[in-house]
Amino acid sequence: MSNYVDNGPMLNAYPDSMGGTMKDITKVLSKDEFKDTFQSFYILPSIFNTDLDRGFSVIDYSINEQMAAKEDIDRLGELGIDLKLDFILNHASVLSPQFQDLIKNGENSKYADFFINWNKFWEGYGEMTPEGYIQPKEEYIKDMFFRKPGLPILMVRMPDGKDVPYWNTFYQEVQYKRPDVQDLMDRMSIQYLSAQKLSERICKELDEGKKPSEIDFTGFEKYRDECIELLESGRRYLGQMDLNIKSDLVWEHYRNTLNALAGYGARIVRLDAFAYAPKEPGRKNFLNEPDTWDVLERVKKLADEFGVSLLPEIHASYSEKIYETVANKGYMTYDFFLPGLLIYAIESRNGEVLKNWAQELCDKNIRVVNMLGCHDGIPLLDLKGILPEEDIQNMIDTIVGRGGFVKDLHGAKNMYYQVNATYYSALGDDDKKMLFARAIQMFMPGKPQIWYLDLFAGKNDHEAVKRAGAGGHKEINRTNLTMEQMEEALEKDVVKKQLELLRFRNTNPAFGFNSKLTVNWEGSVLSFTWENNKNTASLHADFSTYTYTID
């Protein structure tokens, strides 16, 4: 580690992205081609015991035994690579031990206030509905942003048979066991042939997506209530339930989690969905100020105990200046602007916008993690205010024309969020543009984060999107590579030269968070010069030819 700069490149991948397991990834990183290329590794959260959303629904923070073993993580340390790991502040899986205890014991559960009981939260702020949940008055909910249609609640069956609504911002799925003949005969007084026909009907209509109360019981009306109760009493769930940050047990959970992550070797902890955590009636439920910053500061005090830096993850438009607020409070922040700005600059052959952005980061002393591609698409919402709307739309059209997909917020026109594509395909599967973009990233301010698929010049994976079905657009940029595919890719110039750039960036003492950076745009050439203790490194990137030289 002593030979590396203090903001060297960081690999970004799932634990099964490169070969299938963490052991395979350590084999790849042990190769001569990867010597001194990476200082850090951002392992996405499927490294933990998780169920949904490819890792972002955490059951607990133990190591996923199908993906890795402790010795694999230790091996990274032996290679001089520290870790960046995720901590999901806002929610936990319904399969978490805390939520399962709540379902089992109801109000007698130790974790009765660990999650947000919707009706307790909104008591006095709305009217009870016949369905058993409070509908908040418009004045108290008008500033809230919900990521899906309707209210963000999951009706949870308690041991006493009552349904209680709990706050559920993100994914939810309710599952019903398909009853067979004996299940029905055990539950009620029904003849065998009738039970057989009723079982077939119930299973068919559940498979069609109907709820128990929506099933057609014509001819079997006398069994309706008992059947519905049988189905509802065995209800199971998948999803992510919001945590109640007013509970002392939640803060104990936060502390234990940060301790565990530090124990794995985390130097940076990414706070996922942190801005959804604080909630108050009549206030925003996303980036509620000042509560969001108060929670962040309290988490930082815990993180300081274990020697880890926090990286709050938040998407907001440039014009809102949230990135600046985060930096002014002493945190690193994501440069979600660079991916789109770089594509815009390359396609328009104009590097001035990059020059201005790099200068702003330096002038305001904003420390960032920058990137090209990542697991979550190329950000576009963030560019509002730094690029004209017309230019953003033209860029969307270009990337979609090259096979990408647009993700909208609630399907609303002009409420675009991100484009899903590999960065290589977003640049037209062009080796020259990919290397040009990577070289510029290496000289931009910040700690460069490298999506594994970009490194291996991965193309849009439309077959993976088809396999994933509805909502599977992100799979376009998440192809798991085999060892053989990586061996083949390592023979390509576009991969070899990226590795050379990474090694240069990781070991040249001119770079560093406290180094001096000078940026110029003249003619068609964007120039960067880094200086630190008489060490210098310069890049001259010519946008007319997509060529570069490094001094």
C-alpha positions in Angstrom: 0.0 0.0 0.0 2.9 2.4 0.7 3.7 2.6 -3.0 0.2 3.7 -3.9 -1.3 7.2 -4.1 -4.0 8.0 -1.5 -6.8 8.1 -4.1 -5.9 5.2 -6.4 -8.3 3.3 -8.6 -11.1 1.1 -7.2 -12.5 -1.9 -8.9 -16.3 -2.3 -8.8 -18.0 -5.6 -9.3 -20.4 -8.2 -7.8 -18.7 -11.1 -6.0 -19.8 -13.3 -8.9 -19.1 -10.9 -11.8 -15.6 -12.2 -12.6 -15.5 -16.0 -12.7 -18.4 -16.8 -10.4 -16.9 -16.3 -6.9 -14.7 -14.1 -4.9 -12.0 -16.8 -5.0 -12.0 -16.4 -8.9 -11.8 -12.6 -8.6 -8.7 -12.9 -6.3 -7.1 -15.3 -8.9 -7.7 -12.6 -11.6 -6.3 -9.8 -9.4 -3.2 -12.0 -8.6 -2.3 -12.1 -12.3 0.8 -10.1 -13.5 -1.4 -8.0 -15.7 -3.2 -6.7 -12.6 -0.2 -5.9 -10.5 -0.4 -2.5 -8.9 -3.6 -1.6 -10.9 -6.1 -1.3 -8.0 -5.9 0.2 -4.6 -9.4 -0.6 -3.6 -12.3 -2.9 -4.4 -16.0 -1.9 -4.2 -17.8 -5.3 -3.7 -21.5 -4.9 -4.2 -23.7 -6.2 -1.4 -24.5 -9.6 -2.7 -21.3 -10.4 -0.8 -23.6 -10.5 2.2 -26.6 -12.7 3.2 -29.2 -11.1 0.9 -32.3 -12.1 -1.0 -33.5 -9.5 -3.6 -32.3 -6.7 -5.8 -29.0 -8.4 -6.4 -27.8 -7.6 -2.9 -29.6 -4.4 -1.8 -32.1 -6.3 0.3 -29.9 -7.4 3.2 -31.0 -10.2 5.6 -27.8 -9.8 7.6 -24.2 -8.7 7.0 -22.6 -12.1 7.3 -20.6 -13.3 4.3 -22.6 -15.1 1.6 -21.1 -18.6 1.7 -22.1 -19.2 -1.9 -20.1 -16.2 -3.1 -17.1 -16.0 -0.8 -15.2 -17.0 2.3 -13.3 -15.0 4.8 -10.0 -16.1 3.4 -10.9 -14.7 0.0 -11.4 -11.3 1.6 -8.2 -11.7 3.5 -6.4 -12.4 0.2 -7.4 -9.0 -1.1 -5.6 -7.5 1.8 -2.5 -9.5 1.0 -2.7 -8.0 -2.5 -2.7 -4.5 -1.0 -6.3 -3.9 -1.8 -8.7 -2.3 0.7 -12.5 -2.5 0.5 -15.5 -0.3 -0.1 -18.7 -1.9 1.2 -22.4 -1.0 1.3 -24.4 -0.2 4.3 -28.2 0.1 3.7 -29.4 2.6 6.3 -33.1 2.9 5.3 -34.3 -0.7 5.2 -33.7 -4.4 5.8 -35.1 -7.5 4.2 -38.4 -9.0 5.5 -36.3 -12.1 6.0 -34.1 -10.3 8.5 -34.1 -11.9 12.0 -35.7 -8.7 13.3 -38.7 -8.7 11.0 -39.2 -12.4 11.3 -39.3 -12.0 15.1 -41.9 -9.2 14.7 -44.1 -11.5 12.5 -43.8 -14.3 15.0 -44.3 -12.3 18.2 -46.2 -9.2 17.2 -46.4 -6.5 19.8 -44.5 -8.8 22.2 -41.5 -8.8 19.9 -38.3 -7.2 21.1 -38.3 -5.5 17.6 -41.8 -4.1 17.8 -40.5 -0.6 17.1 -37.6 -1.6 14.9 -39.7 -1.0 11.8 -42.2 1.8 11.1 -45.7 0.9 12.0 -47.6 3.1 9.5 -50.7 3.7 11.7 -48.6 4.7 14.7 -46.6 7.0 12.6 -49.6 8.7 11.1 -51.9 8.7 14.2 -53.6 12.0 14.4 -52.6 13.0 10.9 -55.3 11.2 8.8 -58.3 9.0 8.7 -58.5 5.2 9.1 -59.7 3.4 5.9 -61.9 0.3 5.8 -58.7 -1.6 4.7 -57.1 -0.9 8.1 -54.5 1.7 7.3 -54.5 5.5 7.9 -54.8 7.7 4.8 -52.8 10.8 5.7 -54.3 14.2 5.0 -53.0 15.8 1.9 -51.4 18.7 3.8 -49.1 16.2 5.6 -48.2 14.1 2.6 -48.0 16.6 -0.3 -44.2 17.0 -0.1 -43.4 13.3 0.1 -42.0 11.4 -2.8 -43.0 7.7 -3.2 -41.1 5.5 -5.6 -44.1 3.4 -6.6 -47.8 4.1 -7.1 -50.0 4.3 -4.0 -48.9 4.5 -0.4 -45.6 2.8 0.6 -47.1 0.2 2.9 -47.1 -3.6 3.3 -50.0 -5.1 5.3 -48.4 -7.6 7.7 -50.4 -10.5 9.3 -49.7 -10.6 13.1 -50.0 -13.7 15.3 -53.5 -12.5 16.6 -54.8 -12.5 13.0 -54.8 -8.7 12.6 -53.2 -7.0 9.5 -50.9 -4.1 10.4 -49.4 -1.7 7.8 -45.6 -1.1 7.9 -43.7 1.5 5.9 -42.2 -0.1 2.8 -40.5 2.4 0.4 -38.9 -0.1 -2.0 -39.8 -3.6 -3.2 -42.5 -5.8 -1.9 -44.1 -9.1 -2.9 -46.8 -11.1 -1.1 -46.8 -14.8 -1.6 -49.6 -17.3 -0.8 -49.0 -21.1 -0.4 -50.9 -23.1 -3.1 -53.2 -25.4 -1.0 -53.6 -29.0 -2.0 -56.5 -31.3 -1.3 -55.3 -32.4 2.1 -54.6 -28.8 3.2 -58.3 -28.0 2.6 -59.6 -31.2 4.2 -57.4 -30.5 7.3 -58.8 -27.0 7.6 -62.6 -27.6 7.0 -65.3 -30.1 6.6 -65.1 -30.8 2.9 -65.4 -33.9 0.7 -62.4 -35.1 -1.3 -63.7 -34.4 -4.8 -64.9 -30.9 -3.8 -61.5 -30.2 -2.2 -59.8 -31.3 -5.4 -61.8 -29.0 -7.6 -61.6 -26.1 -5.2 -57.8 -26.5 -4.8 -57.4 -26.4 -8.6 -59.4 -23.2 -8.8 -57.6 -21.5 -6.0 -54.2 -22.4 -7.3 -55.1 -21.3 -10.9 -56.4 -17.9 -9.7 -53.5 -17.3 -7.4 -51.2 -18.0 -10.4 -53.1 -15.3 -12.3 -52.2 -12.8 -9.6 -55.5 -12.6 -7.8 -55.6 -11.9 -4.0 -57.5 -14.5 -1.9 -60.5 -12.1 -1.5 -60.7 -11.8 -5.3 -60.9 -15.5 -6.0 -64.2 -16.7 -7.6 -65.8 -19.1 -5.1 -69.0 -19.7 -7.1 -70.3 -23.1 -6.2 -68.1 -23.2 -3.1 -69.5 -20.1 -1.3 -69.8 -21.9 2.1 -66.0 -22.5 2.1 -65.0 -19.0 1.1 -64.2 -17.4 4.5 -62.3 -20.5 5.7 -60.3 -20.6 2.5 -59.4 -16.9 2.6 -58.3 -17.3 6.3 -56.2 -20.4 5.4 -54.4 -18.4 2.7 -53.9 -15.2 4.6 -52.7 -17.0 7.8 -49.9 -18.6 5.7 -49.0 -15.4 3.9 -45.3 -14.9 3.2 -43.4 -11.8 2.0 -40.4 -10.7 0.1 -39.2 -7.1 0.2 -37.4 -4.4 2.1 -38.9 -2.8 5.2 -38.0 0.7 6.4 -36.2 1.0 9.7 -37.4 3.2 12.5 -34.4 5.5 13.2 -36.1 6.6 16.5 -35.5 3.1 17.9 -32.4 2.5 20.0 -32.2 -1.0 18.6 -31.8 0.4 15.1 -28.8 2.4 16.2 -27.4 -0.7 17.9 -27.9 -2.4 14.6 -26.1 0.4 12.8 -23.1 0.2 15.2 -22.9 -3.6 14.9 -23.0 -3.3 11.1 -20.2 -0.7 10.9 -18.1 -2.9 13.2 -18.6 -5.9 11.0 -17.8 -4.0 7.8 -14.6 -2.6 9.3 -13.7 -6.1 10.4 -13.9 -7.2 6.7 -11.3 -4.5 5.8 -13.6 -1.7 4.7 -11.9 1.7 4.5 -14.9 3.3 2.8 -18.6 2.5 3.5 -21.2 3.6 1.0 -24.4 4.7 2.5 -27.2 3.4 0.2 -30.6 5.1 0.4 -29.6 7.1 3.4 -31.7 10.2 2.4 -34.9 8.1 2.8 -34.2 7.3 6.5 -35.5 10.3 8.4 -39.3 10.8 8.2 -41.7 13.2 9.8 -45.4 14.0 9.1 -45.7 17.1 6.9 -42.0 16.9 5.9 -40.2 15.4 2.9 -39.4 11.7 3.2 -36.4 12.1 0.9 -33.6 14.5 1.9 -35.6 15.8 4.8 -33.5 18.8 6.1 -32.0 19.2 8.6 -32.9 15.7 9.8 -30.9 13.9 7.0 -27.7 15.7 8.0 -28.3 15.1 11.7 -28.7 11.3 11.0 -25.6 11.4 8.8 -23.5 13.1 11.5 -24.7 10.5 14.1 -23.7 7.7 11.8 -20.3 9.3 11.1 -19.6 9.3 14.9 -20.1 5.5 14.8 -18.0 5.1 11.7 -15.2 7.1 13.3 -15.0 4.6 16.1 -14.1 1.9 13.5 -11.8 4.0 11.3 -14.0 4.0 8.1 -14.9 6.9 5.8 -18.5 7.4 4.8 -19.6 7.9 1.2 -23.2 9.1 1.1 -25.0 8.0 -2.1 -27.5 10.5 -3.4 -28.8 11.5 -6.8 -29.9 15.1 -7.4 -29.7 17.6 -10.2 -26.6 19.8 -10.5 -28.7 22.9 -9.9 -29.7 21.7 -6.5 -26.0 21.7 -5.4 -26.5 18.7 -3.0 -23.1 17.4 -4.0 -21.6 20.6 -2.6 -23.6 20.4 0.6 -22.4 16.9 1.2 -18.8 18.0 0.6 -19.1 21.0 2.8 -20.2 18.8 5.6 -16.9 16.9 5.4 -17.8 13.8 3.3 -16.6 12.4 0.1 -19.4 12.4 -2.6 -20.1 10.7 -5.8 -19.2 12.4 -9.1 -22.4 11.4 -10.8 -21.9 14.2 -13.4 -18.7 12.8 -15.0 -20.2 9.8 -16.9 -22.7 11.9 -18.8 -20.5 15.0 -19.2 -17.7 12.8 -20.7 -20.0 11.2 -23.2 -21.4 14.6 -24.1 -17.8 16.0 -24.5 -16.7 13.1 -26.7 -19.7 13.1 -29.0 -19.6 16.9 -29.4 -15.8 17.0 -29.5 -15.8 19.8 -26.9 -13.9 19.3 -23.7 -14.8 22.7 -22.2 -17.6 21.4 -20.0 -15.1 18.9 -18.5 -12.5 21.6 -17.9 -15.1 23.7 -16.1 -16.3 20.8 -13.9 -12.8 19.8 -13.0 -12.0 23.4 -12.1 -15.1 23.6 -9.8 -14.1 20.4 -8.0 -10.6 21.8 -7.4 -11.7 25.4 -6.5 -14.3 24.1 -3.9 -12.1 21.3 -2.6 -14.8 18.7 -3.3 -13.5 15.1 -2.8 -15.2 12.7 -5.1 -15.3 9.1 -6.2 -15.7 9.3 -10.0 -16.7 6.7 -12.5 -17.8 5.9 -16.0 -20.1 2.9 -15.8 -21.5 1.2 -12.7 -24.1 -1.4 -11.6 -26.9 1.2 -11.8 -26.8 2.9 -15.2 -25.5 6.2 -16.6 -26.9 9.1 -14.5 -28.9 11.8 -16.4 -31.2 13.4 -13.8 -28.0 14.8 -12.2 -27.0 16.8 -15.4 -30.0 19.2 -15.1 -28.5 22.6 -14.7 -25.1 21.8 -16.0 -26.2 20.9 -19.6 -29.2 22.3 -21.6 -32.2 20.0 -21.7 -31.9 19.7 -25.5 -28.3 18.4 -25.1 -29.3 15.9 -22.5 -32.1 14.6 -24.7 -29.8 14.3 -27.7 -27.4 12.3 -25.6 -30.3 10.0 -24.4 -31.3 9.5 -28.1 -27.7 8.7 -29.0 -27.2 6.0 -26.3 -30.7 4.5 -26.9 -29.8 4.4 -30.6 -26.8 2.3 -29.7 -29.0 -0.2 -27.8 -29.4 1.4 -24.4 -32.6 1.6 -22.3 -34.1 4.7 -20.6 -35.3 4.5 -17.0 -38.1 7.0 -16.2 -39.4 8.0 -12.8 -43.0 6.8 -12.6 -43.0 6.8 -16.4 -43.4 10.6 -16.5 -42.3 12.4 -19.6 -39.0 14.3 -19.0 -38.6 12.8 -15.6 -35.7 10.8 -16.8 -33.3 9.2 -14.3 -30.7 7.1 -16.1 -29.8 5.3 -19.3 -28.9 1.6 -18.9 -26.1 0.6 -21.2 -22.5 -0.5 -20.9 -20.2 2.5 -21.1 -18.4 0.9 -24.0 -21.7 0.5 -26.0 -22.8 4.0 -25.0 -19.6 5.1 -26.9 -20.6 3.0 -29.9 -18.5 -0.1 -29.1 -15.5 2.1 -30.0 -12.1 1.1 -28.6 -10.6 4.5 -29.3 -13.3 6.4 -27.5 -13.2 4.0 -24.6 -9.5 4.5 -24.1 -9.9 8.2 -24.5 -12.6 8.3 -21.9 -10.6 6.1 -19.5 -7.5 8.3 -19.9 -9.5 11.4 -19.0 -11.1 9.7 -16.0 -7.7 8.9 -14.7 -6.8 12.6 -14.7 -10.0 14.0 -13.4 -10.2 15.0 -9.7 -11.2 12.2 -7.4 -10.7 8.5 -6.7 -11.5 6.6 -10.0 -14.0 3.7 -9.7 -13.8 1.1 -12.5 -16.8 -1.0 -13.4 -15.4 -4.5 -14.3 -17.4 -4.7 -17.5 -16.0 -1.4 -18.8 -12.5 -2.7 -18.2 -13.1 -5.7 -20.3 -14.9 -3.7 -23.0 -18.3 -5.3 -22.4 -21.1 -4.8 -24.8 -24.8 -4.3 -24.2 -26.3 -7.7 -23.1 -29.8 -7.7 -24.6 -30.3 -11.4 -24.0 -29.8 -10.9 -20.2 -32.5 -8.3 -20.3 -34.9 -10.7 -22.0 -34.1 -13.4 -19.5 -34.7 -11.0 -16.6 -38.2 -10.1 -17.8 -40.1 -7.0 -16.6 -37.9 -4.5 -14.8 -34.8 -6.3 -16.0 -33.3 -3.4 -17.9 -30.3 -3.1 -15.6 -29.1 -6.6 -16.6 -27.8 -5.0 -19.9 -24.7 -4.0 -18.0 -24.3 -6.8 -15.4 -23.0 -9.7 -17.5 -21.1 -12.2 -15.4 -17.8 -13.0 -17.2 -16.2 -16.4 -17.2 -12.5 -17.0 -16.6 -12.2 -17.9 -20.3 -13.9 -14.7 -21.4 -11.5 -12.6 -19.3 -8.5 -14.5 -20.6 -9.6 -13.7 -24.2 -10.3 -10.0 -23.3 -6.8 -9.6 -21.7 -5.4 -10.1 -25.2 -7.2 -7.0 -26.5 -5.4 -3.7 -26.8 -8.3 -1.8 -25.4 -8.0 -3.9 -22.2 -4.2 -3.9 -22.0 -4.0 -0.2 -22.4 -6.7 0.5 -19.7 -4.7 -1.6 -17.3 -1.6 0.4 -18.2 -3.5 3.6 -17.4 -4.7 2.2 -14.1 -1.2 1.2 -13.0 0.1 4.6 -14.0 -2.7 6.3 -12.0 -2.2 4.1 -9.0 1.5 4.4 -8.6 2.5 7.8 -9.9 3.2 10.1 -6.9 2.0 13.2 -8.7 -1.6 12.2 -8.0 -3.3 12.5 -4.6 -6.2 14.3 -2.9 -3.8 17.1 -1.8 -2.0 17.4 -5.1 -2.3 20.5 -7.3 -4.2 20.1 -10.6 -4.1 22.6 -13.5 -6.6 22.2 -16.4 -6.7 23.9 -19.7 -8.9 23.8 -22.8 -7.3 25.2 -26.0 -8.3 24.5 -29.6 -9.4 20.8 -29.5 -7.0 19.8 -26.6 -7.9 19.3 -23.0 -4.8 19.3 -20.8 -4.4 18.2 -17.2 -1.2 18.6 -15.1 -0.9 17.1 -11.6 1.9 18.2 -9.3 3.0 16.9 -5.9 6.4 17.4 -4.3 8.2 18.1 -7.6 6.4 15.0 -9.2 4.3 15.9 -12.3 2.0 14.0 -14.6 0.3 15.5 -17.6 -2.4 14.4 -20.1 -3.1 16.1 -23.4 -6.4 14.8 -24.8 -7.3 15.8 -28.4 -11.0 15.7 -29.0 -10.6 16.1 -32.8 -8.9 12.7 -33.1 -9.7 11.0 -29.8 -6.0 10.5 -29.1 -4.0 11.4 -26.0 -0.4 11.6 -24.8 0.8 11.3 -21.2 4.0 13.0 -19.9 
